[in-house]
Amino acid sequence: MPLSPQAVVNIAVQAAENKRAIDVTVLEIRAVSTIADYFIICGGRTDIQVQAIVENIQKDLKEKGIIALHREGFREANWVLLDYGDVVIHVFQEEERQFYNLERLWGDARVVDVPVNA
């Protein structure tokens, strides 16, 4: 049985937190866009940390049978995008995150609280 988008969010957020992602934010965007149901936005301090966060998210979701449809930006690791269909994950280095400020861009979206150890 496939996981719900909320279950994918919970697993991805926990995986990011396990690699000490900075300022993990979940936006429910389904009411303001047809792109996806959720955006997860988080950060890392270095390219190595960003890559570790991305790899951990992919590993934990793959263990549940969920494979990314697309991954972009991994080599440079300034802004990595993971597309899981209903859930799109953005992992930034701090400077890139401040510059693009997706939270402001998607300001009409609802911020979702995800319990730690969900």
HELIX and SHEET records of a PDB file:
HELIX    1   1 PRO A    5  ASN A   18  1                                  14    
HELIX    2   2 ASP A   47  GLU A   63  1                                  17    
HELIX    3   3 GLU A   94  TYR A  100  1                                   7    
HELIX    4   4 LEU A  102  LEU A  105  1                                   4    
SHEET    1   A 6 HIS A  70  GLU A  72  0                                        
SHEET    2   A 6 TRP A  79  ASP A  83 -1                                        
SHEET    3   A 6 VAL A  87  GLN A  93 -1                                        
SHEET    4   A 6 TYR A  38  GLY A  44  1                                        
SHEET    5   A 6 ILE A  22  GLU A  28 -1                                        
SHEET    6   A 6 ARG A 110  VAL A 112 -1                                        
END                                                                             
